[in-house]
Amino acid sequence: MAAPGTNPRIGWRQDALAALLLFALVWIVYTRAPLIIVYDSSYALLTSEQVYRHGDLRLEGYFPHLQPAAGRGETWRIEPSDYRLAWIDGHLYAYHPPGSSLLSVAFIPVFHAFGYSPVGADGGHDWAMERDLQGILAALLTSLFALLVFLLAREILPLGWSVFISLAMAFGTTALSAASRGLWSHTWGILLLAAAVLICWKRMDRGWTALEAVLVATLLSWCFLVRPTFALSAGGIALLAALKRVRYWWILPLAGLTWFALFAVYFRTQFGDWLPAYFFASRLQLATFPEALAGNLISPARGLLIFTPGLVCWIYFGAAYRRHLPRRGWMALAGGLVLAHWTLISISSHAGWWGGHSYGPRLMTDVLPWVALLGILSTRAWLDASQPSRLRRLQLAVLLLLWTASAAIHLAGASCRQTQLWNVHPSDVDHHPHRLWDWSDPPFLRPLVGEVEQGHRVQCVKGVEPPCCVIPRFQRPGLCRPEPRVAPPSRLRSPGLTLG
């Protein structure tokens, strides 16, 4: 569906130039934002390096000082000194889903060509280099996500509004403060899901080919391997195709099951288990469900509508001008999947419903492609609705104001270390979760008020490392102990803070 008012014969040059400039702008902002945040993903590229060199996921060779926490025949057991590592049958693996590491293997020879590797000269893990390489790769992948949002918006929106929505998603959401900060499992996931949504939007209702159906199924299957919560999106798209009786709709579940079988066989050869422990639903509970449901929406520390208030305008447009919504089936699918994901993360007890040490609604990052689609459809409905010019100007002003505030909030999370220190100062949020509701100290205001610690005010500047107990979350609160192996200075860039 071509954007209204565009000429296909001459518009493609304008679109190509806009897409190129948009990608460049987003890439520059992402790479210039000082913070690189690699909690759960600290060994993602090390695992990629191991796959590239040896074809397996075993990491014990890089940590000779660690002793197996499980003997022969025993299954998953977390390494006592680091929650990001786990032992199985005497071998050490990264605990979190391996999908991001497997997809990133293709970039390892590129890094090698420039003389970079997450493995140090002594054969151990170069944590500083891992961090910086993750920052570069995450910025690239998330910039591509913003580009896909632009291409999706251009299907039904004018050029200017397509650019606006793409920038809103790039800078006013956790794409900036989480996905682009390190190789989180969300980072690859939202890129793959956005590509699948774009293909489905363009081709599903017009009679796609069997190859396109296989491609979509492949993208969705790898989304699941990257992060199991993406199974909701995979199931939603397959259900929509089945209900519409789209040609080759049956390929989606068939190809998905084929990929699942291949993954299971691969994991069986690697771990002796059909799936990694992270994929099992043993972390779900209902005890904190009411609080989590509200917290993921309006908590001053994790609330989606608090950190991205621009969404309020899109929700209002979609509700107020619902009669003008195009492709209402897609609107229902996108809205339903956002609500389903919100519910799912609210019953998850892994690291708490707030997602452990992070910034803002990180756990809602998985549905950013659907949020973008909601914004595109609701904006189209708003533009098509007839209303007084004064009201439209007022709505436009509010829209710009709220998305500017959203961008400022997430830029703080990508730029100032104090927004990360909020998780541990004045007390660890994992041990004192009541802080999640403390409106007197929301993390996004930390850059304005600073943090007074031992009589010194912390200032956010680039280039100096923080105290050692700030970033390595696996260390016990208040205990600053050095890493068993000191990584050499990074050759790329290093964010940080000073005390003054």
C-alpha positions, -999 to +999 in steps of 0.1 A: +000+000+000+017+031-012+019+062+010-008+087+000+004+115-022+036+099-034+046+091-070+063+057-071+084+068-101+101+097-084+095+091-047+119+062-043+150+085-046+136+108-019+128+078+003+162+063-002+179+096+008+157+100+038+164+064+049+202+068+045+202+101+065+179+086+091+201+056+096+232+078+098+216+101+124+205+072+146+238+054+143+257+086+153+236+092+183+238+056+194+275+054+191+281+088+207+259+080+238+285+074+265+271+044+283+276+008+273+255-015+295+263-052+294+249-070+325+232-102+312+251-101+279+286-099+293+297-131+275+277-129+243+306-122+220+329-144+238+305-172+231+304-161+194+342-163+194+341-198+208+316-209+181+337-193+154+369-209+166+357-243+179+321-248+169+308-252+204+295-230+233+319-240+260+336-212+279+356-229+307+388-225+287+386-187+292+381-190+330+407-214+343+403-200+379+367-213+381+360-248+393+330-268+381+299-264+402+284-296+389+299-330+383+295-354+355+259-362+348+245-331+366+226-305+347+223-268+348+238-251+379+246-214+382+282-205+387+283-192+424+305-162+415+286-151+384+249-155+376+256-151+339+275-184+338+262-220+344+278-254+346+264-285+330+282-319+329+315-303+339+314-276+312+308-238+315+283-220+294+267-186+292+234-189+311+212-166+290+198-176+256+225-184+229+206-170+200+223-136+200+257-152+202+250-175+173+237-147+151+267-126+160+292-152+148+292-136+114+306-104+128+336-120+145+358-122+114+349-086+107+362-076+142+393-097+136+399-079+103+403-047+124+424-063+151+397-067+177+386-098+197+368-105+230+397-129+238+428-112+252+464-119+244+467-142+274+438-164+261+414-151+287+382-130+284+390-094+275+359-079+293+367-043+282+370-052+246+338-074+248+320-044+262+331-020+235+325-044+206+290-050+220+284-013+220+293-011+183+273-041+172+242-032+193+242+004+178+243-011+143+215-036+149+192-011+166+199+015+139+187-011+114+156-016+135+148+021+132+153+019+095+128-010+092+103+011+112+107+038+086+101+014+058+070+001+075+056+035+081+062+045+045+036+019+035+008+041+046+023+074+059+038+105+042+076+109+043+077+134+071+055+114+095+074+082+087+107+099+097+090+112+129+077+078+140+111+062+132+129+088+153+103+085+181+110+048+183+147+052+180+151+079+207+120+079+228+119+042+238+141+015+253+157+011+218+180+039+230+184+032+267+185-006+265+187-023+231+214-001+217+235-001+249+247-037+246+240-070+230+209-077+251+187-105+239+162-078+230+186-062+205+186-090+179+150-099+187+134-066+178+154-064+145+143-099+134+107-093+145+105-059+127+118-076+095+091-103+099+063-077+105+074-057+074+074-087+051+040-098+065+025-063+061+037-060+025+031-095+012+007-115+034-026-100+021-014-099-015-005-136-018+030-142-007+052-169-021+062-201-003+098-187+000+085-155+017+065-176+042+096-197+049+116-165+054+091-151+079+090-185+098+128-185+099+129-149+113+103-157+140+120-190+149+153-172+155+134-146+175+124-174+199+160-187+201+172-152+209+145-147+236+117-171+244+091-144+251+091-137+213+071-169+210+040-147+216+047-127+184+054-158+164+022-174+175+002-142+169+015-139+133+008-175+126-027-172+140-035-141+119-023-159+087-044-190+096-075-169+103-071-150+070-065-182+052-035-167+035-019-187+008+009-209+023-002-201+058+005-236+069+042-231+061+046-209+092+039-236+118+055-263+098+087-243+092+086-232+128+084-267+141+113-277+118+135-250+132+125-259+167+135-295+161+169-284+147+175-262+177+166-290+200+190-314+183+218-288+184+213-281+221+212-319+228+246-322+213+259-292+232+243-295+266+229-330+267+195-313+271+168-304+246+166-268+256+188-244+277+176-239+313+166-203+306+138-215+283+119-235+309+088-218+325+100-223+361+102-186+369+065-178+366+045-169+396+013-150+405+022-137+439+033-103+428+010-101+397-011-071+406+019-050+416+039-061+386+010-053+362+007-018+375+045-014+379+053-023+343+029+005+333+032+033+358+060+027+382+084+057+384+113+033+379+099+009+353+066+022+340+062+022+302+039+052+302+062+071+326+093+066+306+076+069+272+047+093+277+045+098+239+026+065+238-003+082+254-010+102+223-009+071+201-033+053+224-056+083+223-055+086+185-062+049+181-092+051+204-106+084+194-103+079+156-108+041+155-133+044+127-105+056+104-080+029+113-067+010+083-062-028+085-080-032+118-069-068+120-033-057+123-043-031+149-060-059+170-030-082+166-005-055+176-026-043+206-033-079+217+004-089+216+015-058+236-011-066+262-002-103+262+035-095+267+027-070+294+008-097+312+036-123+306+064-102+321+042-093+350+041-130+361+078-136+356+098-139+388+132-140+372+152-112+387+119-097+398+092-083+376+113-051+373+140-069+353+168-066+379+194-039+374+183-020+344+168+013+333+131+019+326+107-007+311+135-028+296+113-059+296+088-042+273+115-038+246+104-071+229+072-055+217+087-023+202+079-034+166+043-038+176+043-005+194+057+011+162+029-005+142+003+008+167+018+043+162+018+041+125-019+029+123-031+054+149-013+083+132-028+073+099-063+074+115-056+108+130-044+122+097-075+109+079-100+122+105-116+155+098-114+179+128-110+216+135-076+230+127-072+245+162-077+211+178-053+194+153-026+220+161-031+215+199-029+177+195+003+181+174+019+203+200+011+178+228+024+149+206+057+167+200+060+177+236+054+142+250+078+125+225+105+151+232+101+143+269+103+106+260+136+112+241+151+132+270+142+104+295+158+077+275+188+098+265+195+102+302+195+064+305+220+061+277+242+090+288+245+093+325+259+067+348+238+079+376+207+064+360+224+030+364+238+037+399+202+042+409+199+004+410+224+001+438+225+035+455+213+043+481+203+006+484+201-023+460+167-023+443+167-061+442+168-062+480+146-031+485+120-033+457+099-006+475+122+019+458+105+011+425+075+032+437+096+061+452+084+092+433+109+113+452+138+096+434+130+084+399+161+072+380+154+095+350+159+126+373+193+115+386+212+135+360+195+166+374+199+161+411+230+139+411+238+114+439+254+125+471+277+098+484+302+103+512+300+140+509+308+140+472+284+147+443+288+123+414+291+140+380+285+123+347+315+126+323+329+104+296+362+086+298+367+075+334+358+041+349+333+039+378+339+022+411+343-015+406+312-025+425+288-005+402+288-026+370+296-062+379+262-070+394+272-105+404+294-091+432+277-088+466+264-053+475+290-031+490+319-055+482+344-041+458+367-069+448+388-070+416+381-094+388+402-126+389+418-114+357+424-077+350+414-069+314+438-047+294+427-011+286+401-010+259+413+002+224+379+016+215+360+038+240+351+037+276+322+054+294+322+064+331+320+090+358+341+109+382+337+118+419+342+154+428 
